[in-house]
Amino acid sequence: MNITAIIPTYNRYTLLKRAINSLLAQTYPVDEIIVVDDGSTDSTKQITKDFPNIIYIYQNNRGVSAARNIGIQRAKNEWIAFLDSDDEWHQEKLQKQVAFHQNNPDILMSYTAEKWVRDGKVVKIPKKYRKIGEDAFVENLSYCNIAPSSVMLNKSLLKRVGLFDESLEVCEDYDLWLRITIVDRVGLINEQLIIKYAGHDQQLGFRKDMDKIRISILEKLINSSKNKMRRSQLKIEWQQKKEYNSKNEF
């Protein structure tokens, strides 16, 4: 199984090197590494000197969705693994996902649990973000519970549901995972196979209007979904969010 790793980045040169080193340390090696630089103004372009075998693509700042989409379109392999430039993979991450897909050839996307590290210390993950793996659609309906860096998928899924929505500045992952889980099953490897870091200077902040954006995504999916059961679940979540946010300012 040949895999392309796609790393979007913006002004994270030092963190990017850590991410790539974790990728190169995999017990199951990737066949291709694509770094998409979303208009960095720091030393990110030097990454090709540190890792001459990677594919480096520079684009004017268009956001993480556009960066990932360019990587997907450029990828030569059918299997894609995403890695955010401020995250890190456990060395057996890909090996365990490859084994899962070899044993479950009908499942075309998998994700893993993660470890959270803040200011150098491992922190307890809130209960709502813990993985269950029974129905990924339901488990991601209220908020995004699949970290992009944990995902490995086959491009055929994206041909069915589309790429990341480039009109979304945030919640682009929430949108895509729901589009995928509406039409297909995904698998969970319930082990902490990625590290998500918080507390660093380059970390993207949380927006106060995240739930407002989720509501707009739910509205879009309600109108486009052909699955009656999923559409009903989307409507219930949409209504609950609308009612909650009408009583609380964004």
C-alpha positions, 0 to 999 in steps of 0.5 A: 500500500503506497501512501502520500503524506500531505502537510499544510503549513503556515509560518511553522518552520521549526514545528514543521521539521518536528512533524516531518521527522515523526513521519520519517520515523514511521515503521511503515514508510510513506511513498511521497511527502507533500508539504504545501506552504500556505504563504509563509513569511518565515523560513519555511522555504528552507525545509527543502534543504533540510529534507531534499526528498519532499515535494514542496509547493508554495501558494499565496495564503488561501487557507488550510483547505486550499493547501490540503486540496492542492496536496490531494490533487498533486498526490500520486497515490490513492491512499492519503494521510494528513499531518498538521505541521504542529502535530506529531505521529507515533512511529507505528501510526501508519503501520497500524492503519495499513494493517487495519485497512488490509484486514478491512478492505471495504473501509476506506477511511480510518482515524486514531485516538490522540494524546494532548500535550500542553506546555510540555505536559500531557493533559487529560482529554475531555470526555466528549473528545474520547473515541468510541468508534460505533458510529463516526457520523453520530460521534462527530455531529455535535463537534469535530471529534476526528483530528485531521492528523489521525486520518488516512483515507482513499481518494475514491472517497473524495471523488464521491463527496468532494474535497475540503470546502475552501470557503470555510476558514475553520470547521473544514474538517467537521464538514468533510468528515460528516460528508464522508460518514453520511455515505460510508463507514470509517474505522477507528484505531483506538490508540493514541497514535498522534500527539496534538500540541497546544500552548505554542505561539503558532497555534491557531486560536479558537473562534467564538463563532465556531458553533455558528459555522457548524450550523451553516454546515449542517444547513448545507448538509441537510439540503444536500443529503439523500440519506433520510436517516442522516438528514433527520439526525442533521436536522435534530442537531441543527435545531438543538444548536439553533435553540442553544445559540438563540439563548446565548450570544456567539 
